[in-house]
Amino acid sequence: MRTARTRASLVVLVAAAGCSDYDLAGPGEFVPAEQPDALEAETVTETFLQRVAAASDILFVVDNSGSMEEEQEALAQNFWNFIQFFADSTLDYHIGVVTNDEYFGQWPIGQLHGDVRYIDPTTPDPVGTFTANANVGDEGWGECEMGLEAVRRAVTTPLVDGYNAGFYRESALLSVIVVSDEHDFGGTGTCSGIHYSEFIPFFLDLKGPEGRDLLHFSAIVGDIPGGCTSDWGSADPGTEYHAVVDGVGGSAYSICEHDWEGVLTELGLESAGLRRSFNLSLVPIPESIVVTLDEVPDDDAPAHTLELCTGQTETCDWKYDPVSNSIEFPDLQRIPPEGGRLQVTYKTQESA
């Protein structure tokens, strides 16, 4: 269950010619009807092209403390729901795992974990490889768990040019996903590492002032303010991780939520850059909206009309959100596929 605000800024939507692969989703092509009658509402059509990012680096930070065995299993068991959006796409992806415990004798935090340092499109068995990589164990000390410091080390020198070389790319989307049932202790007490208040500007500036749209931070952690409890045990409030989510505009989920399938599905969608909402340029008359989808624009199959979600429909495709003035796809399985052309036709309230 989502427990914090979400910014869908890492999705990639090309709505007009000339946009780069990493342009933010913006208004579609504005096509007014021919000379509408002055007394009638103007009819406009906006067109959006669904695209995934050209490249995406996904870094999982997995807590290896003694209470994390069940959560690591849940992560591995539901990984297919995450990677399903990449499997048949053109996305050039890297998926790596790091741990968060600096205790002597543990795997160094920030160093990519596993025999295969990171998964990419050439990895023969990505699910099996991730299962092995995400099995970071549960023998961490637990006194200085520092997921944020693990992120910092993973993408900066010396690791980024040494052991982790090849994983992190300046021009790719970077999606960080922290999985922990503890606080982040970086920069507190006797623990070294970066404090969350310092991590926020570090993360936002990682790719320079023009690269903030290539960054996304997610956390599967304990609820705030009091933590949470599940059949697996209890989790402390992930206060520091929630603060980072709020500070950079990311996503937070409860580690006590048993629907890891849904959580991993949504995180995979975000990491692939697929969009589930499309902002309109003008305010429509809601009942006039018609949405069509051409799933493969280059073939001969015609576009088909998508079904509006109402209180009477059990299965549907889209709904209109007047708050964000956007077309939303509530069901992740029904979002427009990569390369699909979405067309929204409506009458405008401004001209009515």
C-alpha positions as CSV (number, residue, x, y, z in Angstrom):
1,M,0.0,0.0,0.0
2,R,1.4,3.4,-0.9
3,T,1.9,5.5,2.1
4,A,3.5,8.6,0.8
5,R,3.4,11.0,-2.1
6,T,4.4,9.8,-5.5
7,R,6.1,11.9,-8.2
8,A,5.8,10.3,-11.7
9,S,8.6,12.4,-13.0
10,L,10.8,9.6,-14.3
11,V,8.4,8.3,-16.8
12,V,9.1,9.1,-20.4
13,L,6.4,10.3,-22.8
14,V,7.0,11.7,-26.2
15,A,4.1,13.8,-27.3
16,A,5.6,15.9,-30.0
17,A,8.3,15.6,-32.6
18,G,11.8,16.7,-31.5
19,C,11.5,15.6,-27.8
20,S,14.4,13.6,-26.4
21,D,14.1,10.2,-24.9
22,Y,14.2,11.8,-21.4
23,D,11.8,14.6,-21.9
24,L,9.2,14.9,-19.2
25,A,5.7,14.0,-20.1
26,G,4.0,17.1,-21.4
27,P,0.9,18.0,-23.2
28,G,0.2,16.1,-26.4
29,E,-0.2,17.5,-29.8
30,F,-2.9,20.2,-29.9
31,V,-5.2,19.7,-32.9
32,P,-8.2,22.1,-33.0
33,A,-11.1,21.2,-35.1
34,E,-11.9,23.2,-38.2
35,Q,-13.4,26.6,-37.3
36,P,-15.9,25.6,-34.7
37,D,-19.1,27.5,-34.3
38,A,-18.5,30.4,-31.7
39,L,-21.6,29.2,-29.8
40,E,-20.3,25.6,-29.5
41,A,-17.6,24.1,-27.4
42,E,-14.4,23.6,-29.3
43,T,-13.3,20.1,-30.0
44,V,-9.6,19.3,-29.6
45,T,-7.5,16.1,-29.9
46,E,-4.3,15.4,-28.1
47,T,-2.0,12.6,-29.0
48,F,0.5,10.8,-26.7
49,L,3.1,8.2,-27.5
50,Q,3.9,5.7,-24.7
51,R,7.7,5.0,-24.5
52,V,10.0,3.5,-22.0
53,A,13.3,5.1,-21.2
54,A,16.3,4.3,-23.4
55,A,18.3,3.2,-20.4
56,S,17.6,2.6,-16.7
57,D,19.8,1.7,-13.7
58,I,17.9,0.2,-10.8
59,L,19.7,-0.1,-7.5
60,F,18.0,-2.3,-4.7
61,V,19.3,-1.6,-1.2
62,V,18.4,-4.7,0.8
63,D,18.6,-4.7,4.6
64,N,20.7,-7.7,5.8
65,S,19.8,-7.5,9.5
66,G,18.5,-10.5,11.5
67,S,14.8,-9.7,11.0
68,M,14.8,-9.5,7.2
69,E,14.6,-13.2,6.0
70,E,10.9,-13.1,5.1
71,E,11.1,-9.8,3.4
72,Q,14.1,-10.9,1.3
73,E,12.1,-13.9,0.3
74,A,9.0,-11.8,-0.6
75,L,11.2,-9.5,-2.7
76,A,12.7,-12.4,-4.7
77,Q,9.4,-14.3,-5.1
78,N,7.7,-11.2,-6.7
79,F,10.6,-10.0,-8.8
80,W,9.0,-11.2,-12.0
81,N,6.2,-8.6,-11.4
82,F,9.0,-6.0,-11.4
83,I,10.9,-7.1,-14.5
84,Q,7.9,-8.0,-16.6
85,F,7.9,-4.5,-18.1
86,F,11.5,-4.8,-19.2
87,A,11.5,-8.4,-20.6
88,D,9.9,-7.6,-24.0
89,S,10.9,-3.9,-24.3
90,T,13.8,-2.0,-25.9
91,L,14.9,-0.8,-22.4
92,D,18.7,-1.1,-21.8
93,Y,18.6,-1.9,-18.1
94,H,21.0,-2.6,-15.2
95,I,19.7,-4.1,-12.0
96,G,22.0,-4.3,-9.0
97,V,21.7,-5.1,-5.3
98,V,23.7,-3.7,-2.3
99,T,23.4,-4.1,1.4
100,N,23.3,-1.5,4.2
101,D,25.3,-2.9,7.2
102,E,28.8,-1.7,7.7
103,Y,29.6,-4.3,10.4
104,F,33.1,-5.9,10.0
105,G,33.0,-9.2,8.0
106,Q,29.8,-8.3,6.1
107,W,29.6,-7.6,2.4
108,P,30.9,-4.0,2.0
109,I,27.9,-1.6,1.8
110,G,27.6,0.0,-1.6
111,Q,29.4,-2.8,-3.3
112,L,27.2,-4.7,-5.8
113,H,26.2,-8.1,-4.3
114,G,26.4,-11.4,-6.0
115,D,28.5,-13.5,-8.4
116,V,26.8,-11.6,-11.3
117,R,27.4,-8.0,-10.3
118,Y,24.3,-6.7,-12.1
119,I,21.5,-7.9,-14.4
120,D,21.2,-6.6,-17.9
121,P,19.2,-7.7,-21.0
122,T,21.9,-10.3,-21.8
123,T,21.5,-12.1,-18.4
124,P,20.2,-15.7,-19.2
125,D,18.1,-16.1,-16.0
126,P,17.3,-12.6,-14.6
127,V,14.8,-13.9,-12.0
128,G,17.2,-16.6,-10.7
129,T,20.1,-14.2,-10.7
130,F,18.2,-11.6,-8.8
131,T,17.0,-14.2,-6.3
132,A,20.6,-15.1,-5.6
133,N,21.8,-11.4,-5.5
134,A,18.9,-10.3,-3.2
135,N,19.7,-13.1,-0.7
136,V,22.1,-10.9,1.2
137,G,21.6,-12.9,4.4
138,D,20.4,-11.8,7.8
139,E,23.6,-11.7,9.9
140,G,24.1,-7.9,9.8
141,W,25.0,-6.2,13.1
142,G,22.0,-3.9,13.0
143,E,23.6,-1.0,14.9
144,C,24.7,1.1,12.0
145,E,22.3,0.3,9.1
146,M,22.9,2.9,6.5
147,G,20.9,2.4,3.2
148,L,21.5,6.0,2.1
149,E,25.2,5.7,2.6
150,A,25.1,2.5,0.5
151,V,23.5,4.4,-2.3
152,R,26.1,7.2,-2.1
153,R,29.0,4.7,-2.2
154,A,27.5,2.6,-5.0
155,V,27.4,5.5,-7.5
156,T,30.5,7.5,-6.5
157,T,34.3,6.9,-6.4
158,P,36.0,4.6,-5.7
159,L,33.3,2.0,-6.3
160,V,31.7,3.5,-9.3
161,D,35.0,3.3,-11.2
162,G,36.2,0.1,-9.4
163,Y,34.2,-2.9,-8.3
164,N,30.9,-1.4,-9.5
165,A,32.2,-0.2,-12.9
166,G,29.7,-0.4,-15.7
167,F,26.6,-0.4,-13.5
168,Y,25.9,3.4,-13.2
169,R,25.5,5.5,-16.3
170,E,25.2,9.3,-16.2
171,S,22.6,9.4,-19.0
172,A,20.3,6.7,-17.7
173,L,17.4,6.9,-15.3
174,L,18.5,6.0,-11.8
175,S,15.8,4.2,-9.7
176,V,16.8,3.5,-6.0
177,I,14.6,1.1,-4.1
178,V,15.4,0.7,-0.4
179,V,14.0,-2.4,1.5
180,S,14.4,-2.2,5.2
181,D,12.6,-2.6,8.5
182,E,14.9,-0.2,10.4
183,H,15.8,3.4,10.6
184,D,18.7,4.8,8.6
185,F,21.5,5.5,11.1
186,G,23.9,7.4,8.8
187,G,25.5,10.3,10.5
188,T,24.0,9.6,13.9
189,G,25.7,8.5,17.1
190,T,28.8,6.5,16.4
191,C,27.7,5.6,12.9
192,S,29.5,7.1,9.9
193,G,27.9,7.8,6.6
194,I,25.7,10.4,5.1
195,H,22.8,11.9,7.1
196,Y,19.4,11.9,5.4
197,S,19.4,15.8,5.4
198,E,22.6,15.7,3.4
199,F,21.5,12.9,1.2
200,I,18.6,14.8,-0.2
201,P,20.7,17.5,-1.9
202,F,23.4,14.9,-2.8
203,F,20.8,12.8,-4.6
204,L,19.1,15.7,-6.4
205,D,22.4,17.0,-7.7
206,L,23.8,13.6,-8.6
207,K,23.2,14.2,-12.4
208,G,23.5,18.0,-12.3
209,P,20.8,20.7,-12.3
210,E,19.4,19.5,-15.6
211,G,19.2,15.8,-14.6
212,R,16.7,15.7,-11.7
213,D,14.1,14.1,-14.0
214,L,16.5,11.1,-14.3
215,L,16.2,10.3,-10.6
216,H,13.7,8.3,-8.6
217,F,13.8,7.2,-5.0
218,S,11.5,4.5,-3.5
219,A,11.3,3.0,0.0
220,I,9.7,-0.2,1.2
221,V,10.0,0.5,4.9
222,G,8.2,0.8,8.2
223,D,5.2,3.1,8.5
224,I,5.4,6.5,10.2
225,P,5.1,7.6,12.9
226,G,4.8,4.3,14.9
227,G,6.2,1.6,12.6
228,C,4.0,-1.5,11.7
229,T,3.5,-5.2,12.5
230,S,2.8,-8.1,10.2
231,D,3.0,-11.9,10.4
232,W,6.7,-11.6,9.8
233,G,7.3,-9.4,12.8
234,S,7.5,-5.7,13.5
235,A,9.2,-2.9,11.7
236,D,10.5,0.4,13.1
237,P,9.3,3.6,11.3
238,G,11.5,4.3,8.4
239,T,11.5,8.0,9.3
240,E,14.7,8.9,7.4
241,Y,13.6,7.1,4.3
242,H,10.2,8.8,4.3
243,A,12.0,12.1,4.7
244,V,14.0,11.4,1.6
245,V,10.9,10.4,-0.3
246,D,9.2,13.7,0.6
247,G,12.4,15.7,-0.1
248,V,13.0,14.3,-3.6
249,G,9.5,13.4,-4.6
250,G,9.5,9.6,-4.6
251,S,7.4,6.7,-3.5
252,A,7.0,5.0,-0.2
253,Y,5.3,1.6,0.6
254,S,4.8,-0.3,3.8
255,I,7.1,-3.2,4.4
256,C,4.3,-4.8,6.4
257,E,2.1,-4.9,3.3
258,H,1.6,-8.5,2.1
259,D,0.8,-7.5,-1.5
260,W,4.3,-7.4,-2.7
261,E,3.1,-8.4,-6.1
262,G,1.3,-5.0,-6.5
263,V,4.2,-3.1,-4.9
264,L,6.8,-4.7,-7.2
265,T,4.6,-4.2,-10.2
266,E,4.2,-0.5,-9.6
267,L,7.9,-0.1,-9.0
268,G,8.7,-1.9,-12.2
269,L,6.4,0.4,-14.1
270,E,8.1,3.4,-12.7
271,S,11.6,2.1,-13.3
272,A,10.8,1.3,-16.9
273,G,9.6,4.8,-17.5
274,L,6.0,3.7,-18.5
275,R,3.3,6.3,-17.9
276,R,-0.1,5.6,-16.4
277,S,-1.4,9.2,-16.4
278,F,-1.6,11.7,-19.2
279,N,-2.1,15.4,-18.5
280,L,-4.4,17.3,-20.8
281,S,-3.6,20.8,-22.1
282,L,-7.1,22.2,-21.7
283,V,-9.9,21.5,-19.3
284,P,-12.4,19.2,-20.9
285,I,-16.1,18.7,-20.5
286,P,-15.8,15.3,-18.9
287,E,-18.7,13.6,-20.6
288,S,-17.3,14.5,-24.0
289,I,-14.0,12.7,-23.6
290,V,-13.2,9.8,-26.0
291,V,-10.0,7.9,-25.6
292,T,-8.6,5.6,-28.3
293,L,-5.4,3.5,-28.5
294,D,-3.4,2.3,-31.4
295,E,-1.2,-0.3,-29.8
296,V,1.1,-0.8,-32.8
297,P,0.9,2.4,-34.9
298,D,2.9,1.0,-37.8
299,D,0.7,-2.0,-38.5
300,D,-2.6,-2.0,-40.3
301,A,-4.8,-2.7,-37.2
302,P,-7.1,0.3,-36.5
303,A,-7.1,2.1,-33.2
304,H,-9.8,1.0,-30.7
305,T,-11.9,2.9,-28.3
306,L,-11.0,2.4,-24.6
307,E,-13.7,1.9,-21.9
308,L,-14.4,4.6,-19.4
309,C,-14.3,3.5,-15.7
310,T,-17.7,4.1,-14.0
311,G,-19.3,2.8,-10.9
312,Q,-21.2,0.2,-13.0
313,T,-18.2,-1.3,-14.8
314,E,-16.2,-4.2,-13.4
315,T,-13.4,-4.0,-16.0
316,C,-12.5,-0.7,-17.6
317,D,-9.5,1.1,-19.0
318,W,-9.4,4.8,-18.0
319,K,-10.9,7.6,-15.9
320,Y,-10.7,11.4,-15.9
321,D,-9.1,13.0,-12.8
322,P,-10.3,16.6,-12.6
323,V,-7.8,17.5,-9.9
324,S,-4.7,16.8,-12.1
325,N,-6.7,17.3,-15.3
326,S,-5.4,14.0,-16.6
327,I,-6.4,10.7,-18.1
328,E,-5.6,7.9,-15.6
329,F,-5.2,4.2,-16.1
330,P,-6.1,2.6,-12.7
331,D,-5.3,-1.0,-13.7
332,L,-1.5,-1.4,-14.3
333,Q,-2.3,-4.3,-16.7
334,R,-4.2,-2.0,-19.0
335,I,-1.8,0.9,-19.4
336,P,-0.8,1.7,-23.0
337,P,2.1,-0.6,-24.1
338,E,5.5,0.7,-25.2
339,G,5.1,2.4,-28.6
340,G,1.3,2.7,-28.2
341,R,-0.3,5.9,-29.5
342,L,-3.0,7.3,-27.2
343,Q,-5.5,9.8,-28.6
344,V,-7.8,11.9,-26.4
345,T,-10.6,13.9,-28.0
346,Y,-12.8,16.2,-26.0
347,K,-14.8,19.4,-26.0
348,T,-13.3,22.2,-23.9
349,Q,-14.9,24.0,-21.1
350,E,-13.2,27.3,-22.0
351,S,-15.2,27.4,-25.3
352,A,-18.5,26.1,-24.0
